[in-house]
């Protein structure tokens, strides 16, 4: 599965996800792309999933007819130690194949 890390996600988060091609948006020269433009670029370039820390994106973007799915990191802070706790849940989601055209919110387990 091809996974794009949004500009707001630490690039090292990709190292925590095994068995998938994980690329950061900045690596592709997409540092200036946001929201709809970034989603469109990701889709056009064959990405299956985009991981973002933008909790508002689900209210700003309609992706139901898109081929990409978006995973939203729902943590208090978006620093690597905080979001790394979400990696096992995201790994499971990626391994099971998220639904195209959907948003999935991943929160810390309590």
DRENDO-1510 file (C-alpha; in Angstrom, 1 decimal, always signed):
<recs>
REC; n; res; u; v; w
REC; 1; UNK; +0.0; +0.0; +0.0 .
REC; 2; UNK; +1.3; +3.5; -0.9 .
REC; 3; UNK; +1.0; +5.9; +2.1 .
REC; 4; UNK; +1.6; +9.6; +2.0 .
REC; 5; UNK; +2.5; +11.5; +5.2 .
REC; 6; UNK; +1.1; +15.0; +5.2 .
REC; 7; UNK; +3.4; +17.9; +5.8 .
REC; 8; UNK; +2.2; +18.2; +9.4 .
REC; 9; UNK; +3.3; +14.7; +10.3 .
REC; 10; UNK; +6.9; +14.0; +11.4 .
REC; 11; UNK; +8.7; +12.2; +8.6 .
REC; 12; UNK; +10.1; +9.6; +11.1 .
REC; 13; UNK; +6.6; +8.4; +11.7 .
REC; 14; UNK; +6.9; +6.4; +8.5 .
REC; 15; UNK; +9.7; +4.3; +10.0 .
REC; 16; UNK; +7.1; +2.9; +12.4 .
REC; 17; UNK; +4.9; +1.4; +9.7 .
REC; 18; UNK; +6.2; -1.8; +8.2 .
REC; 19; UNK; +5.4; -3.5; +4.9 .
REC; 20; UNK; +4.1; -0.4; +3.2 .
REC; 21; UNK; +5.6; +2.3; +1.0 .
REC; 22; UNK; +5.5; +5.4; +3.2 .
REC; 23; UNK; +6.6; +8.7; +1.6 .
REC; 24; UNK; +6.5; +12.2; +3.2 .
REC; 25; UNK; +4.9; +15.0; +1.1 .
REC; 26; UNK; +8.1; +17.1; +1.4 .
REC; 27; UNK; +10.2; +14.3; -0.2 .
REC; 28; UNK; +8.0; +14.7; -3.3 .
REC; 29; UNK; +8.4; +18.5; -3.3 .
REC; 30; UNK; +4.8; +19.0; -2.1 .
REC; 31; UNK; +5.6; +21.2; +0.9 .
REC; 32; UNK; +3.4; +23.9; -0.4 .
REC; 33; UNK; +0.3; +21.7; -1.1 .
REC; 34; UNK; -2.5; +21.5; +1.4 .
REC; 35; UNK; -5.8; +19.9; +1.8 .
REC; 36; UNK; -7.6; +19.4; -1.5 .
REC; 37; UNK; -4.5; +20.1; -3.6 .
REC; 38; UNK; -2.5; +17.6; -1.6 .
REC; 39; UNK; -5.2; +15.0; -1.7 .
REC; 40; UNK; -5.5; +15.4; -5.5 .
REC; 41; UNK; -1.8; +15.1; -6.0 .
REC; 42; UNK; -1.7; +12.0; -3.8 .
REC; 43; UNK; -4.5; +10.3; -5.7 .
REC; 44; UNK; -3.0; +11.2; -9.1 .
REC; 45; UNK; +0.3; +9.7; -8.0 .
REC; 46; UNK; -1.2; +6.4; -6.9 .
REC; 47; UNK; -1.3; +6.8; -3.1 .
REC; 48; UNK; -3.9; +4.7; -1.3 .
REC; 49; UNK; -3.8; +6.4; +2.1 .
REC; 50; UNK; -2.8; +9.8; +3.4 .
REC; 51; UNK; -2.0; +10.2; +7.1 .
REC; 52; UNK; -2.6; +13.7; +8.5 .
REC; 53; UNK; -2.7; +15.5; +11.9 .
REC; 54; UNK; -5.3; +18.0; +10.5 .
REC; 55; UNK; -8.3; +17.3; +12.6 .
REC; 56; UNK; -10.4; +19.7; +10.6 .
REC; 57; UNK; -9.8; +18.1; +7.2 .
REC; 58; UNK; -12.8; +15.8; +7.6 .
REC; 59; UNK; -15.1; +18.8; +7.8 .
REC; 60; UNK; -13.4; +20.7; +5.0 .
REC; 61; UNK; -13.0; +18.0; +2.4 .
REC; 62; UNK; -15.5; +15.6; +0.8 .
REC; 63; UNK; -13.6; +12.5; -0.3 .
REC; 64; UNK; -16.5; +10.0; -0.6 .
REC; 65; UNK; -16.0; +9.7; -4.4 .
REC; 66; UNK; -12.2; +9.6; -4.2 .
REC; 67; UNK; -10.0; +6.5; -4.4 .
REC; 68; UNK; -7.8; +7.6; -1.4 .
REC; 69; UNK; -8.6; +7.2; +2.2 .
REC; 70; UNK; -7.4; +9.6; +4.9 .
REC; 71; UNK; -6.2; +8.6; +8.4 .
REC; 72; UNK; -6.4; +11.4; +11.0 .
REC; 73; UNK; -4.0; +11.3; +14.0 .
REC; 74; UNK; -6.1; +12.4; +17.0 .
REC; 75; UNK; -3.4; +13.2; +19.6 .
REC; 76; UNK; -3.0; +16.1; +21.9 .
REC; 77; UNK; +0.3; +17.1; +20.4 .
REC; 78; UNK; +1.7; +16.1; +17.0 .
REC; 79; UNK; +5.3; +15.5; +18.2 .
REC; 80; UNK; +6.8; +12.1; +17.4 .
REC; 81; UNK; +6.6; +10.6; +21.0 .
REC; 82; UNK; +2.9; +11.4; +21.0 .
REC; 83; UNK; +1.9; +10.1; +17.6 .
REC; 84; UNK; +4.1; +7.1; +17.8 .
REC; 85; UNK; +1.6; +5.6; +20.2 .
REC; 86; UNK; -0.9; +5.5; +17.3 .
REC; 87; UNK; +1.4; +3.5; +15.0 .
REC; 88; UNK; +0.2; +0.0; +16.0 .
REC; 89; UNK; -3.4; +1.0; +15.3 .
REC; 90; UNK; -2.5; +2.5; +12.0 .
REC; 91; UNK; -0.4; -0.5; +11.1 .
REC; 92; UNK; -3.4; -2.7; +11.7 .
REC; 93; UNK; -5.6; -0.4; +9.6 .
REC; 94; UNK; -3.1; -0.4; +6.7 .
REC; 95; UNK; -2.7; -4.2; +6.9 .
REC; 96; UNK; -6.4; -4.6; +6.7 .
REC; 97; UNK; -6.8; -2.1; +3.8 .
REC; 98; UNK; -8.8; +1.1; +4.7 .
REC; 99; UNK; -11.9; +1.9; +2.7 .
REC; 100; UNK; -11.4; +4.2; -0.2 .
REC; 101; UNK; -13.1; +7.6; +0.1 .
REC; 102; UNK; -13.2; +7.5; +3.9 .
REC; 103; UNK; -11.8; +9.3; +6.9 .
REC; 104; UNK; -10.6; +7.2; +9.8 .
REC; 105; UNK; -9.8; +8.9; +13.1 .
REC; 106; UNK; -7.1; +7.2; +15.2 .
REC; 107; UNK; -7.0; +8.1; +18.9 .
REC; 108; UNK; -4.9; +6.9; +21.7 .
REC; 109; UNK; -6.3; +3.8; +23.5 .
REC; 110; UNK; -7.4; +4.5; +27.0 .
</recs>
